[in-house]
């Protein structure tokens, strides 16, 4: 009985970690320090755009897809159900990017939103064939962006990948390889994009 209780507690903990480290919520939090540091007095406007189109609309769309039976669960665990939720989320990011550019958003904020579009498209194409981890991607990408813009002192944030990986393994949502590739692909892609965007497109 004790073993059963312990297993249940581990499963609940894993579920809570999965919820807390859900990609839209992490995205919302990631924009805050970038806006506060680089916002140039336009903070509230930038926060509204990034939160609305980076977090709230994607989450509302997930609930809508759940209601209409497009996906079977909140995380779209079945990879064959992920295409439309992914594309809807990417569309929301794209609107957010356009609004950020229109409002003269600082380079780091604009670059991060743009990277979510590219990373999302890459995840879509991979997911057509293989169930890569969006949770691992969703934590690795913003960490790389924060390290790029705010410095190496934030490297310890990388350890946050570990509880996320444990939770997804505990819930049997992904394999170790799917988690590893989710983190690596998005982390590397984000770093490359931050350098490209801020040096050649959204100039600092």
N, C-alpha and C positions, 0 to 999 in steps of 0.2 A: 504493500500500500504506500509506504514512504517513497519508494522509487517512482511510483505512479504520480504522486504529488509533486515530486521534484521535477519529473519530466513535464508535467503540466505547467509548473512555474517557469521552467525554461522556455516553454512554448509561448507563454504569455509575454515574457520578457522579450523574446525574439519578435513577437508581433508588435509590441510597443516600439521597439527600436526601428523596425521597418516603417512604422507610421511616422515617427519623429524625423527619420532621415529620408522621408519621401522626397523625390527630386524637386517638385514645385516648392515645397517648404524650404528646402536648402537653398534653392535659387533666390527666394524672397530674402532670406537672411544674408546671403552673399552680397547682394547689391547694396545693403545698408552701409557698410564701411566705405565702399567705393564712392557712393553718393555723398557721404558726409565729408570725405577727404577731397574729392574732386568736383563736387556739385556746383561750386561757384555761385552760391546764393539761389540756385534753382532746385533746391533739395526736395521740396514737397511735390513739385511737378514731376520730377524724375522718379521719386518714390511711387507716386500714383501710377505712372506708366509701367514701371517694372513690376510692381506688385499685381496690377490688374491683368497685364498680358503675359507675365511670366509665371504667375502663381494662380490667381483666383479664377480666371477664365479657363485655363487648362483643367483645374480641379472640378469646376462646374460641368465641363464637358464630360469628364469621367463619370460623374454622377448621372448625367443624362444618358450616356452610353449604357450604364448599369440598368437604369430604369427601363430602357427600351430593348434590353437583352442583347446589345451588340457585344458586350464583354460579360464574362461570367463572374468576375470578382474585381475588386477595386484596383488591383495591380495588373489586370489583364494577364494572368499567369499563363494562359494559353497563347503561345506565340502567334498562332493563326488569327487571333482576335485583335492583334496590336496595330495593324496597319492604319485603320481609320482614326483611332485615338491618337496615334503618333502624328498623323498628318494634320489633324485638327489642332493639336498642341503646337506644331511647327508653324501653322498658319497664324496662331495667336502671337507667337514669337515674332513673326514677320511684321505683323501690324505694330507690335511694340517697337521694333527696330525703326520702322518708318517714322513713327511718332517721336522717337528719341532723336533721330537725325533732324527732323523738322524743328524740334525744340532746342537745337544746338547742344545736345548732350555731350559731356566730356568724353574723350576717347576711351578711357577704361570702361565706362558704363556701356557705351555703344558697342565696343568690341566684345564685351561679355555676352550681350544679347545676340550679336551676330554669331558668336561661337556656338551658342545653344542651337541655332538654326542648322548650322553645318553638322554639329555632332548628332543632332536629332535625325537628320537625313541619313547619315552614316549608320546610325543604329537601326533605322527602318530597313535599309538594304541588307544589313547583316541579319536582322530578325526574320526576313523572308526565308532564310535558309537555316538559321541557328538561333537559339534562345540566349542571346547575350544578356548580361545583367544590367538593367537600367538603374537599379539601386547603386551598384558599384560605380557606374558611369556618373550618376547624379551626385555622388560625393567627391569623386576624384577630380572632375572637371572644375568645380568652383574652388577647390583647394589649390589647384595649379594656378588659377587666375589670381587668387589672393596672394600667393607666393610671388608671382610675377610682378604684380603691381605694388605690393606692400613690403616685400623683402623676405630674406631667408629666415628671419626670426619666426616666421609662421610655418616653417617646415614641420615642426611637431604636429601640426594639424593632420598630417598624413596618417597618424595613428587612428584617426576616426574611421578610416577604411576598415579596420579590423573588426569592430563591433558590428558594422553593417554586414560584412562578409559572414561573420559568425551567425547573425540572425537569419540571413537568407539560407545558409546551410542548415541551420536548426529547423527551419520551416520547410526544408526540402524543396525550396523554390529554384535553386540553382546548384550546379556543380562548382567545384573549386576552379576549374578551367574557365567556366562562363563568368565567374566573378572576377578572376584575374584579368581576363581579356576586356571586360567591361571597364575596369579601372585603368588599365594600360592604354587602351585605344583612346578613350576620352581624355585622359590626362595628357598624353602626348599630343593629340590633336589640338587641345586647348592651348597648350604652351606655344605650339607653332603658330596658331592663329593670333594669339595675343601679340607676338612679335611682328607678324605680318601686318595686322591691322593697324597697330599703333605706329609703325614705321613707314607704311606706304598708303594706308587708306584713311583711317581715322587718326590723324596725326595728333600726337601729344602736344 
